[in-house]
């Protein structure tokens, strides 16, 4: 599903990644982190897809909400495992969404 | 591959979509548009992935480059076909990337 974000401005954290071949606990941890993220104050939604690369975008009210989630202890532990086990390369881009529009087929 | 974007600030156009079941000419048009986009002045890179939803992010130097590409005639034609044939729902979010960092496994 596409995220039903509020009118801009709000923030997007774009996480683009190339995985290793190591799948140990990846799916479980990823599902757990997604569950945990949506309980965070200021969380507005998440969209993800993966084929050759993975793209996961989370939407947030402000930079404080992003920082608080980045420093969440369970999330920090998952980030560390990500660097040790699951990711060959990743980029995190923090962006302010200024404008959005949509098309919905009738 | 992850896009090798320059130091921020620069723009991201986040295109999140749900497809219809109609695949007529979709892959060809998509490949052609990607080829055309990378020839545009101010184009900085593109990342895409698809599973339940599709996410395609293009990176741009400024809003003028984004607007010029949006109004490119071949691209406008593809956008129209997208609404008629290929997409059930899409959202376009235009965002300024303020900060980025990366991890690369040694």
Backbone of each chain as ProteinMPNN parsed JSONL, in Angstrom:
{"seq_chain_A": "XXXXXXXXXXXXXXXXXXXXXXXXXXXXXXXXXXXXXXXXXXXXXXXXXXXXXXXXXXXXXXXXXXXXXXXXXXXXXXXXXXXXXXXXXXXXXXXXXXXXXXXXXX", "coords_chain_A": {"N_chain_A": [[0.836, -1.206, 0.0], [0.362, 2.28, -0.637], [1.654, 4.979, 1.249], [-0.452, 6.943, 3.261], [0.179, 9.829, 3.591], [0.268, 12.998, 5.416], [-0.588, 16.43, 4.404], [2.239, 18.058, 2.905], [4.677, 20.249, 4.546], [6.784, 17.434, 5.385], [9.022, 14.873, 6.61], [11.158, 12.578, 4.784], [12.844, 9.509, 5.075], [15.072, 7.961, 3.2], [16.07, 4.81, 2.547], [18.333, 3.035, 0.891], [19.533, -0.007, -0.341], [21.987, -2.627, -0.745], [21.996, -6.022, -0.379], [23.831, -8.548, 1.516], [24.548, -12.094, 1.13], [23.623, -13.182, 3.371], [20.971, -14.289, 5.243], [20.228, -14.669, 7.831], [17.94, -14.343, 10.319], [17.052, -12.001, 9.169], [14.495, -11.364, 7.931], [12.74, -11.624, 10.114], [13.739, -9.71, 11.907], [13.471, -7.402, 10.398], [10.658, -7.286, 10.081], [9.955, -6.984, 12.749], [11.161, -4.513, 13.34], [9.697, -2.844, 11.639], [7.172, -3.027, 12.829], [7.758, -1.834, 15.251], [8.557, 0.715, 14.495], [6.184, 1.911, 13.638], [4.942, 2.491, 15.955], [6.202, 4.685, 16.938], [6.334, 8.05, 18.068], [5.414, 10.587, 15.853], [5.784, 9.135, 13.568], [4.84, 8.654, 10.214], [4.359, 6.919, 8.129], [5.262, 4.171, 5.896], [6.988, 2.882, 3.078], [7.958, 0.183, 1.076], [10.075, -1.697, -1.167], [11.639, -4.283, -3.063], [14.088, -5.37, -5.359], [16.621, -5.734, -7.466], [17.963, -3.949, -5.864], [17.181, -2.859, -2.518], [14.622, -0.664, -1.444], [13.56, 1.359, 1.082], [11.326, 3.509, 2.436], [10.714, 5.706, 5.005], [8.349, 7.864, 6.552], [8.178, 10.919, 8.312], [7.253, 13.199, 10.958], [9.038, 15.186, 11.871], [12.535, 16.2, 12.39], [13.283, 15.543, 14.982], [11.703, 13.324, 15.63], [12.786, 11.495, 13.814], [15.425, 11.289, 14.756], [15.015, 10.29, 17.335], [13.959, 7.765, 16.773], [16.145, 6.684, 15.371], [17.895, 6.378, 17.472], [16.679, 4.595, 19.157], [16.927, 1.776, 21.256], [16.514, -0.982, 20.526], [16.399, -0.673, 17.815], [18.924, 0.372, 17.272], [20.469, -1.845, 17.823], [19.569, -3.534, 15.783], [20.475, -2.066, 13.576], [23.231, -2.339, 13.901], [23.519, -5.106, 13.579], [22.726, -5.189, 10.957], [24.883, -3.95, 9.655], [26.907, -5.757, 10.279], [25.964, -8.192, 9.218], [23.848, -8.198, 7.14], [23.936, -6.237, 5.141], [25.632, -5.138, 2.275], [26.087, -2.695, 1.227], [24.784, 0.452, 1.932], [22.73, 3.411, 1.638], [21.617, 6.279, 3.292], [19.261, 8.733, 3.015], [18.154, 11.852, 3.994], [15.35, 13.764, 3.727], [13.298, 16.641, 3.008], [9.962, 16.571, 2.289], [8.381, 18.497, -0.007], [6.258, 18.798, -1.687], [3.424, 17.027, -2.9], [1.609, 14.867, -5.103], [-1.114, 12.927, -6.436], [-2.38, 10.109, -8.306], [-5.345, 8.381, -8.826], [-6.968, 5.692, -10.072], [-10.205, 5.656, -11.492]], "CA_chain_A": [[0.0, 0.0, 0.0], [1.064, 3.565, -0.611], [1.399, 5.652, 2.53], [-1.402, 8.04, 3.248], [0.867, 10.881, 4.351], [-0.459, 14.273, 5.545], [-0.063, 17.459, 3.503], [3.604, 18.498, 3.195], [5.954, 19.551, 4.603], [7.144, 16.387, 6.361], [10.323, 14.308, 6.238], [11.312, 11.21, 4.275], [14.154, 8.868, 5.223], [15.195, 7.016, 2.087], [17.104, 3.813, 2.843], [18.569, 2.229, -0.315], [20.51, -0.989, 0.122], [22.381, -3.867, -1.412], [22.143, -7.04, 0.654], [24.76, -9.664, 1.41], [23.765, -13.321, 0.951], [23.266, -13.661, 4.705], [19.566, -14.022, 5.559], [19.961, -15.049, 9.226], [17.071, -13.455, 11.116], [16.782, -10.716, 8.507], [13.055, -11.115, 7.749], [12.128, -11.454, 11.434], [14.163, -8.423, 12.476], [12.862, -6.369, 9.574], [9.236, -7.207, 10.448], [9.896, -6.441, 14.11], [11.49, -3.075, 13.275], [8.558, -2.146, 11.024], [6.144, -2.943, 13.879], [8.221, -0.897, 16.283], [8.587, 2.065, 13.904], [4.855, 2.529, 13.533], [4.522, 2.943, 17.3], [6.978, 5.867, 17.329], [5.707, 9.372, 17.942], [5.869, 11.309, 14.672], [5.866, 8.242, 12.398], [3.72, 8.957, 9.32], [4.103, 5.864, 7.156], [6.436, 3.495, 5.336], [6.79, 2.203, 1.796], [9.197, -0.493, 0.66], [10.078, -2.579, -2.326], [13.003, -4.743, -3.323], [14.398, -6.262, -6.475], [18.091, -5.772, -7.42], [18.285, -3.242, -4.625], [16.024, -2.622, -1.655], [14.348, 0.727, -1.093], [12.578, 1.467, 2.153], [11.174, 4.928, 2.76], [9.817, 5.998, 6.126], [7.938, 9.27, 6.567], [8.212, 11.403, 9.704], [6.768, 14.557, 11.201], [10.135, 16.146, 12.021], [13.867, 15.622, 12.609], [13.349, 14.978, 16.34], [11.13, 11.975, 15.547], [13.777, 10.659, 13.093], [16.57, 11.073, 15.649], [14.569, 9.425, 18.433], [13.872, 6.404, 16.23], [17.504, 6.211, 15.075], [18.588, 6.05, 18.722], [15.94, 3.544, 19.875], [17.926, 0.734, 21.539], [16.288, -2.177, 19.699], [16.723, -0.276, 16.443], [20.389, 0.481, 17.184], [20.954, -3.218, 17.779], [19.273, -4.021, 14.428], [21.384, -1.365, 12.658], [24.552, -2.948, 14.055], [23.456, -6.416, 12.907], [22.662, -4.905, 9.523], [26.251, -3.7, 9.152], [27.711, -6.973, 10.426], [25.466, -9.384, 8.536], [22.864, -8.218, 6.052], [24.109, -5.229, 4.096], [26.906, -4.912, 1.599], [26.175, -1.252, 0.954], [23.522, 1.188, 2.019], [22.745, 4.872, 1.721], [20.465, 6.869, 3.971], [19.079, 10.132, 2.614], [17.11, 12.511, 4.783], [14.818, 14.763, 2.802], [12.026, 17.287, 3.327], [8.982, 16.515, 1.199], [7.815, 19.843, -0.172], [5.061, 18.79, -2.512], [3.061, 15.7, -3.381], [0.337, 14.746, -5.805], [-1.359, 11.51, -6.683], [-3.362, 9.683, -9.304], [-6.076, 7.191, -8.402], [-7.83, 5.305, -11.191], [-11.63, 5.527, -11.088]], "C_chain_A": [[0.875, 1.262, 0.0], [0.694, 4.279, 0.69], [0.481, 6.849, 2.354], [-0.861, 9.195, 4.11], [0.041, 12.175, 4.386], [0.068, 15.288, 4.527], [1.373, 17.84, 3.877], [3.59, 19.875, 3.865], [6.013, 18.475, 5.691], [8.446, 15.781, 5.848], [10.224, 12.897, 5.658], [12.725, 10.734, 4.59], [14.209, 7.762, 4.18], [16.368, 6.083, 2.366], [17.227, 2.899, 1.619], [19.697, 1.253, 0.009], [20.788, -2.107, -0.867], [22.662, -4.881, -0.316], [23.372, -7.925, 0.429], [23.907, -10.908, 1.126], [23.28, -13.869, 2.294], [21.827, -13.27, 5.068], [19.223, -14.29, 7.024], [19.158, -13.992, 9.966], [16.718, -12.138, 10.441], [15.284, -10.411, 8.444], [12.373, -10.841, 9.09], [12.472, -10.077, 12.01], [13.519, -7.271, 11.723], [11.38, -6.18, 9.943], [9.081, -6.589, 11.833], [10.168, -4.939, 14.107], [10.335, -2.276, 12.657], [7.422, -1.973, 12.039], [6.472, -1.873, 14.896], [8.174, 0.539, 15.754], [7.207, 2.697, 13.942], [4.274, 2.911, 14.884], [5.225, 4.231, 17.719], [6.176, 7.143, 17.136], [6.28, 10.064, 16.693], [6.031, 10.447, 13.432], [4.637, 8.456, 11.516], [3.417, 7.856, 8.301], [5.398, 5.261, 6.629], [6.067, 2.836, 4.017], [8.069, 1.438, 1.494], [8.984, -1.458, -0.477], [11.495, -3.09, -2.481], [13.056, -5.615, -4.558], [15.926, -6.35, -6.516], [18.605, -5.059, -6.175], [17.008, -3.173, -3.781], [15.864, -1.128, -1.438], [13.27, 0.719, -0.018], [12.515, 2.941, 2.544], [10.247, 5.046, 3.958], [9.571, 7.5, 6.152], [7.743, 9.702, 8.013], [7.774, 12.854, 9.792], [7.901, 15.572, 11.216], [11.453, 15.431, 12.317], [14.004, 15.001, 13.999], [12.809, 13.546, 16.332], [12.112, 11.015, 14.852], [14.939, 10.296, 14.016], [16.197, 10.112, 16.783], [14.485, 7.966, 17.968], [15.26, 5.849, 15.924], [18.205, 5.729, 16.345], [17.834, 5.057, 19.599], [16.862, 2.333, 20.052], [17.764, -0.524, 20.685], [16.666, -1.892, 18.244], [18.236, -0.157, 16.26], [21.024, -0.903, 17.077], [20.741, -3.802, 16.367], [20.194, -3.358, 13.396], [22.781, -1.998, 12.693], [24.593, -4.325, 13.383], [23.407, -6.236, 11.39], [24.053, -4.71, 8.937], [27.114, -4.958, 9.227], [27.3, -8.063, 9.442], [24.778, -9.155, 7.188], [23.161, -7.283, 4.89], [25.549, -5.145, 3.586], [27.152, -3.411, 1.469], [24.8, -0.652, 1.241], [23.758, 2.684, 2.04], [21.481, 5.298, 2.428], [20.41, 8.33, 3.556], [17.92, 10.724, 3.394], [16.649, 13.735, 4.004], [13.524, 15.376, 3.327], [11.119, 17.191, 2.113], [8.283, 17.87, 1.147], [6.459, 19.82, -0.844], [4.715, 17.348, -2.833], [1.755, 15.781, -4.159], [0.14, 13.273, -6.138], [-2.372, 11.309, -7.801], [-4.017, 8.424, -8.779], [-7.09, 6.877, -9.491], [-9.264, 5.148, -10.707], [-12.186, 4.182, -11.512]], "O_chain_A": [[1.97, 1.286, 0.563], [-0.438, 4.187, 1.163], [0.624, 7.648, 1.428], [-1.372, 9.486, 5.192], [-0.779, 12.42, 3.501], [1.069, 15.027, 3.859], [1.687, 17.935, 5.064], [2.596, 20.596, 3.765], [5.392, 18.586, 6.749], [8.917, 16.14, 4.768], [9.323, 12.129, 5.999], [13.691, 11.471, 4.394], [13.492, 6.765, 4.265], [17.519, 6.516, 2.414], [16.338, 2.092, 1.345], [20.713, 1.653, 0.577], [19.953, -2.473, -1.695], [23.473, -4.629, 0.575], [23.881, -8.038, -0.686], [22.7, -10.803, 0.91], [22.607, -14.899, 2.343], [21.503, -12.089, 5.187], [18.067, -14.156, 7.424], [19.639, -12.885, 10.208], [16.143, -11.252, 11.074], [14.849, -9.334, 8.852], [11.535, -9.945, 9.197], [11.606, -9.374, 12.531], [13.078, -6.29, 12.322], [10.911, -5.052, 10.096], [8.189, -5.772, 12.063], [9.483, -4.18, 14.793], [10.034, -1.168, 13.099], [6.792, -0.917, 12.105], [5.611, -1.116, 15.344], [7.798, 1.462, 16.477], [7.071, 3.882, 14.245], [3.239, 3.574, 14.957], [4.881, 4.812, 18.748], [5.436, 7.29, 16.163], [7.497, 10.113, 16.511], [6.373, 10.953, 12.363], [3.511, 8.442, 12.014], [2.353, 7.854, 7.683], [6.488, 5.774, 6.885], [4.97, 2.299, 3.861], [9.161, 1.987, 1.639], [7.885, -1.959, -0.716], [12.448, -2.421, -2.083], [12.202, -6.474, -4.78], [16.495, -7.008, -5.645], [19.55, -5.506, -5.524], [15.905, -3.402, -4.278], [16.848, -0.408, -1.268], [12.2, 0.137, -0.199], [13.519, 3.539, 2.93], [9.123, 4.544, 3.932], [10.447, 8.299, 5.823], [7.213, 8.953, 8.832], [7.903, 13.626, 8.842], [7.778, 16.666, 10.665], [11.484, 14.211, 12.475], [14.754, 14.042, 14.178], [13.391, 12.658, 16.956], [12.249, 9.862, 15.26], [15.381, 9.147, 14.054], [16.977, 9.229, 17.141], [14.891, 7.052, 18.686], [15.528, 4.676, 16.185], [19.006, 4.795, 16.306], [18.308, 4.712, 20.681], [17.51, 1.909, 19.094], [18.745, -1.07, 20.181], [17.183, -2.759, 17.54], [18.77, -0.539, 15.219], [21.989, -1.105, 16.339], [21.618, -4.476, 15.828], [20.641, -4.011, 12.453], [23.426, -2.169, 11.659], [25.563, -4.67, 12.708], [23.974, -7.031, 10.64], [24.369, -5.23, 7.867], [27.948, -5.201, 8.354], [28.146, -8.772, 8.897], [25.085, -9.834, 6.208], [22.691, -7.509, 3.775], [26.515, -5.09, 4.347], [28.281, -2.935, 1.587], [23.777, -1.201, 0.83], [24.832, 3.162, 2.406], [20.406, 4.748, 2.192], [21.378, 9.073, 3.719], [16.832, 10.149, 3.441], [17.44, 14.617, 3.669], [12.746, 14.708, 4.009], [11.464, 17.671, 1.033], [7.681, 18.32, 2.122], [5.618, 20.69, -0.616], [5.612, 16.526, -3.021], [0.912, 16.643, -3.908], [1.082, 12.481, -6.126], [-3.11, 12.219, -8.177], [-3.333, 7.5, -8.337], [-7.963, 7.69, -9.795], [-9.512, 4.577, -9.645], [-13.357, 3.892, -11.263]]}, "seq_chain_B": "XXXXXXXXXXXXXXXXXXXXXXXXXXXXXXXXXXXXXXXXXXXXXXXXXXXXXXXXXXXXXXXXXXXXXXXXXXXXXXXXXXXXXXXXXXXXXXXXXXXXXXXXXX", "coords_chain_B": {"N_chain_B": [[22.19, -0.943, -8.639], [23.286, 1.494, -6.254], [22.651, 4.982, -6.322], [25.205, 7.261, -7.112], [25.157, 9.933, -5.82], [25.794, 13.532, -5.644], [27.247, 15.652, -3.002], [24.679, 16.728, -0.705], [22.828, 19.879, -0.78], [20.262, 18.423, -2.887], [17.653, 17.405, -5.157], [15.01, 14.957, -4.734], [12.779, 12.924, -6.517], [10.183, 11.074, -5.636], [8.565, 8.32, -6.713], [5.91, 6.42, -6.12], [4.077, 3.493, -6.64], [1.139, 1.59, -7.557], [0.49, -1.011, -9.675], [-1.666, -1.727, -12.527], [-3.092, -4.696, -14.055], [-2.276, -4.581, -16.575], [0.217, -4.986, -18.904], [1.034, -4.07, -21.328], [3.475, -2.915, -23.385], [4.718, -1.761, -21.217], [7.284, -2.398, -19.975], [9.073, -1.785, -22.049], [8.554, 0.952, -22.496], [9.176, 1.987, -20.001], [11.938, 1.37, -19.822], [12.842, 2.91, -21.952], [12.17, 5.503, -21.059], [13.834, 5.652, -18.822], [16.325, 5.666, -20.065], [16.118, 8.054, -21.446], [15.804, 9.9, -19.382], [18.295, 9.953, -18.17], [19.759, 11.441, -19.872], [19.008, 14.003, -19.472], [19.604, 17.423, -18.622], [20.884, 18.12, -15.446], [20.083, 15.785, -14.265], [20.732, 13.404, -11.757], [20.75, 10.772, -10.958], [19.213, 7.496, -10.491], [17.12, 5.256, -8.708], [15.527, 2.157, -8.414], [12.954, -0.176, -7.411], [10.812, -3.012, -7.087], [8.082, -4.675, -5.598], [5.399, -5.596, -3.865], [4.532, -3.012, -4.192], [5.704, -0.469, -6.467], [8.694, 1.407, -6.36], [10.267, 4.222, -7.466], [12.942, 6.281, -7.589], [14.114, 9.338, -8.606], [16.93, 11.476, -8.896], [17.791, 14.902, -8.759], [19.304, 18.007, -9.816], [18.003, 20.484, -9.414], [14.807, 22.281, -9.117], [14.085, 23.275, -11.607], [15.236, 21.494, -13.433], [13.714, 19.228, -12.824], [11.142, 20.071, -13.566], [11.508, 20.545, -16.31], [12.014, 17.965, -17.229], [9.589, 16.746, -16.513], [7.931, 17.951, -18.352], [8.878, 17.158, -20.782], [8.213, 16.01, -24.056], [8.034, 13.272, -24.936], [8.057, 12.065, -22.501], [5.752, 13.109, -21.331], [3.828, 11.883, -22.889], [4.277, 9.231, -22.13], [3.545, 9.441, -19.443], [0.815, 9.919, -19.698], [-0.025, 7.524, -20.887], [0.587, 5.889, -18.755], [-1.352, 6.633, -16.881], [-3.645, 5.87, -18.248], [-3.265, 3.105, -18.734], [-1.298, 1.586, -17.111], [-1.112, 2.17, -14.349], [-2.749, 1.856, -11.256], [-2.77, 3.381, -9.035], [-0.844, 6.104, -8.02], [1.718, 7.978, -6.303], [3.463, 11.016, -6.226], [6.222, 12.426, -4.821], [7.968, 15.308, -4.052], [11.069, 16.182, -2.959], [13.589, 17.774, -0.926], [16.814, 16.68, -0.547], [18.607, 16.726, 2.335], [20.636, 15.662, 3.8], [23.011, 13.008, 3.702], [24.241, 9.704, 4.299], [26.452, 6.873, 4.235], [27.056, 3.305, 4.219], [29.591, 1.035, 3.588], [30.598, -2.157, 3.097], [33.681, -3.563, 4.082]], "CA_chain_B": [[23.237, -0.114, -8.026], [22.843, 2.696, -5.544], [23.102, 6.163, -7.073], [26.354, 7.974, -6.562], [24.731, 11.337, -5.841], [26.771, 14.496, -5.113], [26.887, 16.113, -1.658], [23.446, 17.509, -0.646], [21.443, 19.585, -1.134], [19.766, 18.167, -4.248], [16.249, 16.994, -5.08], [14.562, 13.59, -5.023], [11.383, 12.732, -6.911], [9.823, 9.725, -5.192], [7.374, 7.855, -7.437], [5.448, 5.158, -5.522], [2.946, 3.119, -7.5], [0.477, 0.29, -7.635], [0.221, -1.28, -11.079], [-2.804, -2.514, -12.975], [-2.576, -5.953, -14.608], [-1.946, -4.327, -17.977], [1.663, -4.873, -19.1], [1.307, -3.703, -22.723], [4.531, -1.933, -23.63], [5.197, -1.115, -19.985], [8.726, -2.565, -19.765], [9.782, -1.052, -23.109], [8.421, 2.386, -22.258], [9.927, 2.281, -18.786], [13.365, 1.349, -20.17], [13.086, 4.065, -22.818], [12.121, 6.706, -20.216], [15.047, 5.688, -17.998], [17.411, 6.079, -20.962], [15.917, 9.452, -21.779], [15.998, 10.7, -18.16], [19.707, 10.15, -17.822], [20.351, 12.439, -20.784], [18.509, 15.337, -19.13], [20.466, 18.307, -17.84], [20.511, 18.171, -14.036], [19.771, 14.435, -13.758], [21.842, 12.96, -10.904], [20.742, 9.333, -10.71], [17.905, 6.876, -10.314], [17.103, 3.975, -7.992], [14.172, 1.626, -8.339], [12.709, -1.519, -6.889], [9.379, -3.266, -7.026], [7.528, -5.943, -5.106], [3.953, -5.313, -3.841], [4.43, -1.705, -4.83], [6.926, -0.047, -7.133], [9.253, 2.683, -5.916], [11.309, 4.689, -8.369], [13.388, 7.589, -7.107], [15.115, 9.997, -9.444], [17.612, 12.558, -8.184], [17.933, 16.038, -9.661], [20.059, 19.167, -9.314], [17.12, 21.566, -8.96], [13.407, 22.182, -9.546], [13.996, 23.552, -13.049], [15.526, 20.225, -14.124], [12.554, 18.349, -12.609], [10.028, 20.586, -14.363], [11.846, 20.332, -17.724], [11.805, 16.54, -17.501], [8.145, 16.455, -16.436], [7.272, 18.491, -19.544], [9.43, 16.531, -21.988], [7.052, 15.497, -24.793], [7.965, 11.808, -24.897], [7.738, 11.716, -21.119], [4.327, 13.432, -21.118], [3.092, 10.822, -23.552], [4.396, 8.052, -21.261], [2.734, 9.695, -18.24], [-0.589, 9.751, -20.074], [-0.257, 6.081, -21.022], [0.622, 5.351, -17.391], [-2.675, 6.835, -16.246], [-4.662, 5.099, -18.978], [-3.044, 1.662, -18.813], [-0.408, 0.812, -16.245], [-1.152, 2.461, -12.913], [-3.988, 1.923, -10.487], [-2.594, 4.431, -8.029], [0.547, 6.512, -7.764], [1.994, 9.234, -5.601], [4.744, 11.626, -6.549], [6.649, 13.321, -3.737], [9.161, 16.059, -4.422], [11.735, 16.408, -1.673], [14.986, 18.225, -0.929], [17.704, 15.862, 0.279], [19.413, 17.635, 3.161], [21.758, 14.992, 4.414], [23.088, 11.59, 3.373], [25.428, 8.981, 4.756], [26.407, 5.53, 3.673], [27.874, 2.23, 4.787], [30.095, 0.141, 2.546], [31.307, -3.242, 3.776], [35.062, -3.716, 3.596]], "C_chain_B": [[22.619, 1.084, -7.311], [23.421, 3.906, -6.28], [24.224, 6.885, -6.341], [26.088, 9.482, -6.634], [25.798, 12.256, -5.236], [26.395, 14.89, -3.674], [25.569, 16.912, -1.698], [23.788, 19.005, -0.474], [21.239, 19.292, -2.618], [18.345, 17.644, -4.077], [16.045, 15.509, -5.352], [13.104, 13.643, -5.458], [11.054, 11.273, -6.619], [8.509, 9.341, -5.871], [7.005, 6.476, -6.888], [4.178, 4.75, -6.253], [2.413, 1.719, -7.255], [0.085, 0.086, -9.08], [-1.168, -1.894, -11.307], [-2.235, -3.858, -13.455], [-2.142, -5.786, -16.064], [-0.432, -4.082, -18.163], [2.045, -4.383, -20.488], [2.333, -2.587, -22.839], [5.109, -1.266, -22.389], [6.724, -1.183, -19.859], [9.533, -1.762, -20.781], [9.746, 0.454, -22.844], [9.242, 2.811, -21.046], [11.431, 2.35, -19.079], [13.724, 2.575, -21.014], [13.105, 5.356, -21.997], [13.374, 6.812, -19.33], [16.253, 6.143, -18.822], [17.346, 7.579, -21.244], [16.208, 10.353, -20.569], [17.475, 10.975, -17.932], [20.437, 11.075, -18.797], [19.927, 13.86, -20.424], [19.538, 16.129, -18.332], [19.978, 18.322, -16.385], [20.101, 16.837, -13.449], [20.97, 13.905, -12.974], [21.872, 11.458, -10.651], [19.334, 8.816, -10.51], [18.078, 5.559, -9.573], [15.686, 3.443, -8.087], [14.123, 0.178, -7.906], [11.209, -1.743, -6.944], [9.086, -4.629, -6.446], [6.013, -5.718, -5.037], [3.66, -3.958, -4.478], [5.737, -1.446, -5.585], [7.389, 1.263, -6.521], [10.366, 3.045, -6.886], [11.682, 6.095, -7.91], [14.387, 8.149, -8.108], [15.648, 11.205, -8.683], [17.982, 13.651, -9.177], [18.655, 17.197, -8.988], [19.143, 20.235, -8.74], [15.702, 21.394, -9.52], [13.224, 22.443, -11.036], [14.239, 22.265, -13.838], [14.34, 19.266, -13.998], [11.392, 18.773, -13.514], [10.272, 20.332, -15.854], [11.608, 18.869, -18.112], [10.318, 16.181, -17.456], [7.44, 16.878, -17.721], [7.859, 17.998, -20.864], [8.299, 15.809, -22.74], [6.913, 13.972, -24.756], [7.565, 11.343, -23.492], [6.26, 11.999, -20.803], [3.434, 12.355, -21.733], [3.112, 9.543, -22.696], [3.557, 8.224, -19.991], [1.251, 9.453, -18.538], [-0.933, 8.265, -20.234], [-0.26, 5.403, -19.654], [-0.733, 5.465, -16.72], [-3.755, 6.008, -16.931], [-4.528, 3.585, -18.77], [-2.395, 1.005, -17.599], [-0.573, 1.007, -14.741], [-2.568, 2.537, -12.364], [-3.943, 3.141, -9.566], [-1.11, 4.821, -8.019], [0.599, 7.804, -6.971], [3.358, 9.718, -6.042], [5.063, 12.604, -5.419], [7.956, 13.992, -4.147], [9.817, 16.556, -3.144], [13.148, 16.945, -1.864], [15.788, 17.326, -0.009], [18.657, 16.803, 1.002], [20.699, 16.993, 3.642], [21.803, 13.564, 3.885], [24.328, 10.983, 3.993], [25.319, 7.561, 4.237], [27.291, 4.572, 4.438], [28.305, 1.343, 3.628], [30.962, -0.905, 3.237], [32.703, -3.381, 3.199], [35.331, -5.161, 3.198]], "O_chain_B": [[21.579, 1.607, -7.711], [24.539, 3.857, -6.794], [24.186, 7.085, -5.127], [26.717, 10.202, -7.41], [26.607, 11.819, -4.418], [25.334, 14.499, -3.188], [25.359, 17.693, -2.627], [24.899, 19.349, -0.072], [21.934, 19.829, -3.481], [17.889, 17.461, -2.948], [16.803, 14.886, -6.096], [12.29, 14.329, -4.839], [11.572, 10.36, -7.263], [7.472, 9.959, -5.631], [7.691, 5.489, -7.153], [3.293, 5.58, -6.465], [3.121, 0.813, -6.816], [-0.593, 0.936, -9.658], [-1.758, -2.493, -10.408], [-1.046, -4.129, -13.285], [-1.694, -6.739, -16.7], [0.119, -3.107, -17.651], [3.229, -4.284, -20.808], [2.079, -1.451, -22.438], [5.892, -0.322, -22.491], [7.381, -0.161, -19.661], [10.539, -1.14, -20.44], [10.762, 1.142, -22.951], [9.908, 3.846, -21.056], [12.112, 3.276, -18.639], [14.77, 3.194, -20.817], [13.963, 6.212, -22.213], [13.904, 7.902, -19.113], [17.094, 6.904, -18.343], [18.363, 8.273, -21.277], [16.785, 11.431, -20.714], [17.863, 12.079, -17.552], [21.59, 11.443, -18.572], [20.43, 14.821, -21.006], [20.246, 15.585, -17.484], [18.789, 18.517, -16.132], [19.799, 16.754, -12.258], [22.098, 13.948, -13.464], [22.879, 10.921, -10.19], [18.384, 9.588, -10.377], [19.054, 4.839, -9.781], [14.733, 4.189, -7.866], [15.091, -0.574, -8.015], [10.425, -0.798, -6.859], [9.755, -5.613, -6.76], [5.382, -5.652, -6.092], [2.677, -3.786, -5.199], [6.742, -2.121, -5.362], [6.575, 2.129, -6.2], [11.294, 2.265, -7.1], [10.834, 6.985, -7.852], [15.39, 7.507, -8.42], [14.926, 11.862, -7.933], [18.428, 13.372, -10.289], [18.625, 17.349, -7.767], [19.45, 20.83, -7.708], [15.437, 20.477, -10.298], [12.315, 21.895, -11.658], [13.527, 21.982, -14.801], [14.0, 18.571, -14.955], [10.746, 17.937, -14.144], [9.353, 19.949, -16.578], [11.072, 18.575, -19.18], [9.846, 15.395, -18.278], [6.468, 16.246, -18.137], [7.39, 18.377, -21.937], [7.516, 15.082, -22.129], [5.817, 13.446, -24.568], [6.837, 10.364, -23.325], [5.607, 11.228, -20.101], [2.414, 11.972, -21.158], [2.094, 8.864, -22.557], [2.935, 7.273, -19.519], [0.531, 8.862, -17.733], [-1.982, 7.805, -19.783], [-1.016, 4.46, -19.422], [-1.206, 4.529, -16.076], [-4.67, 5.506, -16.279], [-5.525, 2.872, -18.645], [-2.88, -0.016, -17.111], [-0.222, 0.13, -13.952], [-3.45, 3.186, -12.926], [-4.944, 3.827, -9.355], [-0.235, 3.955, -8.009], [-0.337, 8.603, -6.969], [4.29, 8.931, -6.21], [4.271, 13.494, -5.108], [8.919, 13.331, -4.535], [9.198, 17.261, -2.347], [13.822, 16.615, -2.84], [15.481, 17.217, 1.178], [19.402, 17.565, 0.387], [21.709, 17.661, 3.863], [20.757, 12.964, 3.641], [25.338, 11.659, 4.189], [24.243, 7.102, 3.85], [28.162, 4.98, 5.207], [27.489, 0.949, 2.795], [31.95, -0.566, 3.887], [32.894, -3.326, 1.984], [36.437, -5.486, 2.766]]}, "name": "protein", "num_of_chains": 2, "seq": "XXXXXXXXXXXXXXXXXXXXXXXXXXXXXXXXXXXXXXXXXXXXXXXXXXXXXXXXXXXXXXXXXXXXXXXXXXXXXXXXXXXXXXXXXXXXXXXXXXXXXXXXXXXXXXXXXXXXXXXXXXXXXXXXXXXXXXXXXXXXXXXXXXXXXXXXXXXXXXXXXXXXXXXXXXXXXXXXXXXXXXXXXXXXXXXXXXXXXXXXXXXXXXXXXXXX"}
